[in-house]
Amino acid sequence: MGIGDKIQNKAEEVGGKIKEAVGDATDNERLQAEGAADQASAKAKQAGEAVKDGVKDAAEDAKAAWNKATN
C-alpha cells in the first residue's frame, strides 16, 4: 500500500468522523449516516490494503527463503 493511499484512506475516515459529529450536533440524520458510511468505506479500504501488504510481505519472505536455500 502506497503512502498516498494510506493518507487518503485515513483522511476519508477522519472526514467521516467529522461529518458524523456535525450530524450529531445538528440532529441531521442524513449527515450522520453519510459520516458513518465514509468511515466504513475507509476502514474497508484500509483492511484490503493490509491484506495486500501481508501477501506482498509473505511473497518476499518466501523468495528470500528460496534464495537462501538454493545458494
N, C-alpha and C positions, 0 to 999 in steps of 0.2 A: 504494500500500500504506500503510495507516494505521500510525502509530507503535505502536499497540496490537498489531497483527498482527505487526509486526517483533519486538516484545518477546516476545510469546507464542511465536513460532517459534524464537527464539533460546533461550528458556527450555526449550522442548521438546528442542532439540539438546543443551544443557548437561545437562539431566536424563538424556538418553540416554547421554551420555559417563560420567556418574557411575554410572548403573546398570550400564553395561558394565564399568567399572573395579571396582565391587563384585563383579560376577560373576567377573571375572578373579581378584580377590583371594581369593574364597571357592570358586573352582573350580565355580561354578554356571553351567552352560551355558545354562540357560533364561534367567537374568538377563542373561547376555552377549548372547544373541540378541535379547532384548527391548530392551536398550540400543542395539544396532546398528540395530534396526528403528525405534526412536524417532528416532535421528539421521537415518536415511534419509528418514523421513517429513517431518521438519522441513526438511531440505535441499530436498526436492521442493517443499514449500510455498514456501520462500524463492525457488526458481527460478521458480515460477509467478508469484509476486508481482513478481519482477524483470521478467519478460516483460510483465506487465500495466502496470508503471510505464513501461517502454520504449515501449509502444504509446501510452500516455497522453501521454508527452513528445513523441512524433512527431506526434501529432494536434495538440497545442498549437503545435508549431513550424510545421506546415502551415497552421494557422489564422492565425498571426501573419504568415506569408509571404503568404497570400492577402489579408489586411487591408492589408498594406503595398503589395501590387501593385495593389489596387483603389482605394486612397485617394490 
